[in-house]
């Protein structure tokens, strides 16, 4: 099973077992438990530095970052628990995280009403 298939299976398992309408942090904690039970290395609330003209101006936090055995970031998960559908705003937010953390693929996941998952990819040229 590929890493993407494993991640999607974890997301679906959490959604199925918890159901709907919890706060984002509940899904985040449950998803970390599910990922770790499958020996997937992950970390929550990873700092994403924001720079302007090469100068640090602040930070944001990625909800869940997944690593390979060499400790390289291979996927980023941005979780939501909101009444509205995933929009380009959330996809662009994840895209900025992907570029900042030198990762090419991530998922925006909205658990609130009906499970919604959007895969986001950035071009390798954006990572240079």
N, C-alpha and C positions, 0 to 999 in steps of 0.2 A: 504494500500500500504506500503510495507517495505521501510526502509530507502534507501536500494540499488535501489529499483525501483524508488523512488522519485528522487534520485541523477541522475540516468540515464535519467529520464524524463527531468530533468532540463538541462542536457548536450545536449540532443537531441533538446530541445526547443531553446536553445541558438544557436546551430549549424544551425538549420532550419531558424531562424529569421535573424541571422547575415550573414550567408553564409561563404564563404571561404576567405582566404588570408589576414586576419588581423594579427597584431602582437599579441603575447601571452597575453599581459596585457589587451588588449581589450576584449578578451574572458574571462579572469579572472574577470574583473570588471562586465561584463554582467552576468557571472555565479553567482557571489555573489548576484547581484540584484535578479536573478531568485530564488536562494536558500532562500533568506530572504523573498521574497514575499510568500513563502510556509512555513514560520516560522521555517526554518531549521537554527540552530545556527551555524555560521561559522566565521572564521577569516582568513585573508590573510597574507602571508609572515611571517609565524610563525618560530621563530628561532629554529634550530635543532643544539644542541651542539655536537661537534665532540671531542672525547677524544682518547688519545693514552696512553695506560698503566694507564688508570684511570685519566689522567691529561688532562684538557681542552686545546685543540690546535687550536680551531677555531670554525666556525659555517657555516651552510648553511641555506637556508630558504625553507620551504615547501610552495607551492603556496596557497593551501586552506586546512584548517583543519576544520572538522565538529565535533561538540560536541553534546552529549545528554543533557537532562535537568539537569543532575547532574554535568555538566561541564567536563565530561570525554571525551577524544578524541575517536571517534568511526570510523572515516574514514579520509583518507588523499587523496587529489587530486593533482596530479602532472601534470600540463598543458604544452603542447607543441604546437607550430605552426611552424612546420618544414617540409621541402620537403621530407625528408626520413621517412620511416615507423618507428614505435616504435620498438626499438631493446632491447636486453637484458641489454644494458647499462642503459637505462631509467628505466627498470623494477628493476634492482639492486639498482639504486639510490633511488627509492621509497621504496624498501625493507629496505634499511639502515634507512630511515626516520621512517618507521613503527616501527622498532626495537627501535630506539632512543626515539621515542615518546610513546612507549608502546601501540601500536595499531596493530591490526592483519590484517586489510583489507584496501586496497586503490586502486585507479584507476590512470593509466597513460592515459591521453587523448590528442590526437593530432588532432587539428582542421584544419590544414592548407589546404590540398587539398581535401581529403575525410575524414570524421570523422572516427577516429579510437580510440577504447577504449579497454584497457587491464586491467583486474582485477589482482591485486597482493595480495597474502596472505603470511603471515609469520607464522611459527609454533609457538605455544604457548611457547614451550621450549626456543625459541630464545628471547622471551620477558622477561624471568626470570632474 
